[in-house]
Amino acid sequence: MSTGLLQYPPEIPAVSIEEIMAAAHALEDAAVQRYRQLAAAMRAAAREDVARVFDDLAAEEEQHVLSVEKMTRALLQDTPAAAAVRWVLPQTFGAEEAGPPALLTPYKALSIAVRTEERAFAFWSHVAAGAAADAVRALAETMARQELRHASRLRVARRRAYHAQAGRTAKPPSGARPLDLAELRYESVRMATEAVSFLAAAAARLDELGDRESAGLLREIAGAIKTSARLPAAQVDAGAQRLAAERLRRATGPAVLFEAEGVLERWLERSVNMLDRSSDALVIAELQRLADETVRLVARVSGRLAALEPGVGGHPPANPRSGSR
């Protein structure tokens, strides 16, 4: 479970269906409001391409709000009550996470949205693990699966945005020191070691769950990462692997794959961010090679996740007018 994504993991056990539905409604409604605010901010900064992405996200979240309201009426014959929420809910992102409007691309906007959904997934995973009754636990697990699907669809949209953005490297921000090959090599080894360590723990958890096929896939991907980043065959971070194993201790098979996909996606995100600091042709070529390889690896995990959890990895929240699709 994604403990690191939450500033305040829910410690109070869930005891009623009402509080589950109220928290779900509050999370989805907060996302709608924040996406609308960011769309307006992007338009004020003359970033219509990014504003359209946030418009699409707001429209998608509005459908989620309606879905929660419909489910609440079916379960409780009432509307969600905000007063029933007893937890500190995960925050939707703010302007400080988005950064300066001039530097926010459709890819980065979708990256922020993915992180929001990942936090919600982590939140519901914690709630489910601590639920006081089977019916409440099952409902929290349903919410977690929904957030998993939301995040996976956004990840698909983000990969499309990456492909649309590839080859259009921005100039390094004024005052930023360009990345050189030595720094890139250091960062590549660090990121690869982090990813390989997590994948080792994830594969071990999948072995425990009896999913040999998924475990084998993650080990194969770890081997590809070692080759690409030119890591020693046995290099892992034992401390990071132990932390990952603890984080995944109670995770289901789809949740393990979701977490593994997220680790690879964050590697891709860092590569794209480093491209924005790069002006050297050799550095740019190496970063694009790493990013392209990572996209292919992510797609393999996403495909396996979709096979285990129908509905994951489907169409993104699409509006054909958005330049990020």
KAKA-V694576 format. One record per residue. N is the residue number from 1. PSI is psi in degrees with one decimal (none if undefined). Layout:
# KAKA-V694576
n->N psi->PSI
n->N psi->PSI
This chain:
# KAKA-V694576
n->1 psi->143.1
n->2 psi->65.8
n->3 psi->-40.1
n->4 psi->-15.4
n->5 psi->-17.9
n->6 psi->127.9
n->7 psi->-36.7
n->8 psi->83.6
n->9 psi->142.2
n->10 psi->118.8
n->11 psi->-20.4
n->12 psi->123.2
n->13 psi->140.0
n->14 psi->132.3
n->15 psi->-10.9
n->16 psi->153.6
n->17 psi->-34.9
n->18 psi->-44.2
n->19 psi->-29.8
n->20 psi->-49.4
n->21 psi->-37.3
n->22 psi->-41.4
n->23 psi->-41.3
n->24 psi->-44.5
n->25 psi->-43.0
n->26 psi->-40.8
n->27 psi->-46.4
n->28 psi->-40.5
n->29 psi->-38.9
n->30 psi->-38.0
n->31 psi->-41.3
n->32 psi->-50.4
n->33 psi->-41.1
n->34 psi->-40.9
n->35 psi->-39.4
n->36 psi->-43.1
n->37 psi->-42.2
n->38 psi->-34.0
n->39 psi->-44.0
n->40 psi->-40.8
n->41 psi->-39.1
n->42 psi->-37.4
n->43 psi->-38.3
n->44 psi->-26.9
n->45 psi->11.5
n->46 psi->34.9
n->47 psi->69.3
n->48 psi->-33.8
n->49 psi->-42.6
n->50 psi->-36.1
n->51 psi->-39.9
n->52 psi->-35.3
n->53 psi->-45.8
n->54 psi->-33.6
n->55 psi->-47.0
n->56 psi->-41.7
n->57 psi->-41.8
n->58 psi->-42.6
n->59 psi->-40.9
n->60 psi->-44.8
n->61 psi->-32.7
n->62 psi->-38.0
n->63 psi->-35.6
n->64 psi->-41.3
n->65 psi->-47.3
n->66 psi->-38.2
n->67 psi->-42.9
n->68 psi->-42.1
n->69 psi->-41.1
n->70 psi->-44.0
n->71 psi->-39.5
n->72 psi->-43.2
n->73 psi->-36.6
n->74 psi->-37.0
n->75 psi->-37.1
n->76 psi->-3.7
n->77 psi->37.0
n->78 psi->175.7
n->79 psi->158.8
n->80 psi->138.6
n->81 psi->114.5
n->82 psi->-30.8
n->83 psi->-15.2
n->84 psi->-14.4
n->85 psi->124.1
n->86 psi->5.3
n->87 psi->161.5
n->88 psi->112.1
n->89 psi->149.2
n->90 psi->137.5
n->91 psi->142.3
n->92 psi->159.8
n->93 psi->156.5
n->94 psi->-176.6
n->95 psi->-33.6
n->96 psi->-29.4
n->97 psi->-34.5
n->98 psi->-36.1
n->99 psi->-172.9
n->100 psi->133.2
n->101 psi->-35.2
n->102 psi->-23.6
n->103 psi->-0.5
n->104 psi->115.1
n->105 psi->165.7
n->106 psi->-39.3
n->107 psi->-47.3
n->108 psi->-35.8
n->109 psi->-43.1
n->110 psi->-31.2
n->111 psi->-42.1
n->112 psi->-42.1
n->113 psi->-40.2
n->114 psi->-43.3
n->115 psi->-37.6
n->116 psi->-44.9
n->117 psi->-36.1
n->118 psi->-39.4
n->119 psi->-41.7
n->120 psi->-40.7
n->121 psi->-45.0
n->122 psi->-41.5
n->123 psi->-50.5
n->124 psi->-30.8
n->125 psi->-41.4
n->126 psi->-44.3
n->127 psi->-43.8
n->128 psi->-41.2
n->129 psi->-30.9
n->130 psi->7.5
n->131 psi->145.5
n->132 psi->-14.0
n->133 psi->151.7
n->134 psi->-41.2
n->135 psi->-39.0
n->136 psi->-41.2
n->137 psi->-44.2
n->138 psi->-39.2
n->139 psi->-41.2
n->140 psi->-38.0
n->141 psi->-35.5
n->142 psi->-43.4
n->143 psi->-39.8
n->144 psi->-43.0
n->145 psi->-37.1
n->146 psi->-42.6
n->147 psi->-35.5
n->148 psi->-45.0
n->149 psi->-41.6
n->150 psi->-48.7
n->151 psi->-39.5
n->152 psi->-39.1
n->153 psi->-38.8
n->154 psi->-34.8
n->155 psi->-38.0
n->156 psi->-46.3
n->157 psi->-38.0
n->158 psi->-39.6
n->159 psi->-37.7
n->160 psi->-39.2
n->161 psi->-36.2
n->162 psi->-47.5
n->163 psi->-37.5
n->164 psi->-31.7
n->165 psi->-23.2
n->166 psi->135.9
n->167 psi->-6.0
n->168 psi->59.3
n->169 psi->130.9
n->170 psi->156.5
n->171 psi->145.4
n->172 psi->141.2
n->173 psi->148.1
n->174 psi->128.6
n->175 psi->-11.1
n->176 psi->141.7
n->177 psi->124.9
n->178 psi->149.7
n->179 psi->137.3
n->180 psi->173.6
n->181 psi->-36.6
n->182 psi->-43.7
n->183 psi->-40.2
n->184 psi->-42.6
n->185 psi->-43.5
n->186 psi->-47.5
n->187 psi->-37.6
n->188 psi->-43.3
n->189 psi->-42.8
n->190 psi->-47.9
n->191 psi->-40.0
n->192 psi->-41.6
n->193 psi->-41.9
n->194 psi->-45.8
n->195 psi->-45.4
n->196 psi->-39.1
n->197 psi->-43.0
n->198 psi->-43.6
n->199 psi->-33.6
n->200 psi->-44.8
n->201 psi->-40.7
n->202 psi->-42.3
n->203 psi->-39.7
n->204 psi->-41.0
n->205 psi->-40.5
n->206 psi->-34.2
n->207 psi->-44.0
n->208 psi->-36.0
n->209 psi->-3.8
n->210 psi->11.9
n->211 psi->79.7
n->212 psi->-33.7
n->213 psi->-46.5
n->214 psi->-39.8
n->215 psi->-43.0
n->216 psi->-38.8
n->217 psi->-46.4
n->218 psi->-36.2
n->219 psi->-37.0
n->220 psi->-41.5
n->221 psi->-41.0
n->222 psi->-40.2
n->223 psi->-39.8
n->224 psi->-37.7
n->225 psi->-43.3
n->226 psi->-42.5
n->227 psi->-45.7
n->228 psi->-42.7
n->229 psi->0.8
n->230 psi->46.3
n->231 psi->150.6
n->232 psi->146.7
n->233 psi->-36.3
n->234 psi->8.4
n->235 psi->117.5
n->236 psi->161.5
n->237 psi->105.9
n->238 psi->-39.9
n->239 psi->-45.2
n->240 psi->-36.0
n->241 psi->-39.1
n->242 psi->-42.8
n->243 psi->-41.2
n->244 psi->-39.4
n->245 psi->-39.9
n->246 psi->-40.6
n->247 psi->-31.9
n->248 psi->7.5
n->249 psi->-37.4
n->250 psi->12.3
n->251 psi->145.0
n->252 psi->170.0
n->253 psi->-51.0
n->254 psi->-37.1
n->255 psi->-38.0
n->256 psi->-45.9
n->257 psi->-38.2
n->258 psi->-44.9
n->259 psi->-41.7
n->260 psi->-41.7
n->261 psi->-39.9
n->262 psi->-39.4
n->263 psi->-44.8
n->264 psi->-38.9
n->265 psi->-38.6
n->266 psi->-30.8
n->267 psi->-45.2
n->268 psi->-43.6
n->269 psi->-43.4
n->270 psi->-38.9
n->271 psi->-42.8
n->272 psi->-40.9
n->273 psi->-38.3
n->274 psi->-30.1
n->275 psi->-33.3
n->276 psi->-15.4
n->277 psi->4.3
n->278 psi->134.9
n->279 psi->-14.1
n->280 psi->129.9
n->281 psi->-37.0
n->282 psi->-40.2
n->283 psi->-45.0
n->284 psi->-43.8
n->285 psi->-41.3
n->286 psi->-41.4
n->287 psi->-40.5
n->288 psi->-34.3
n->289 psi->-47.9
n->290 psi->-43.4
n->291 psi->-43.6
n->292 psi->-40.9
n->293 psi->-40.1
n->294 psi->-40.3
n->295 psi->-42.2
n->296 psi->-39.5
n->297 psi->-42.1
n->298 psi->-41.7
n->299 psi->-34.2
n->300 psi->-42.9
n->301 psi->-41.7
n->302 psi->-40.0
n->303 psi->-40.6
n->304 psi->-40.3
n->305 psi->-41.9
n->306 psi->-33.1
n->307 psi->-34.5
n->308 psi->-30.8
n->309 psi->87.7
n->310 psi->137.4
n->311 psi->-14.7
n->312 psi->142.9
n->313 psi->17.4
n->314 psi->-149.6
n->315 psi->140.3
n->316 psi->168.9
n->317 psi->91.3
n->318 psi->140.3
n->319 psi->117.4
n->320 psi->-21.2
n->321 psi->-14.0
n->322 psi->130.9
n->323 psi->-8.7
n->324 psi->-4.1
n->325 psi->none
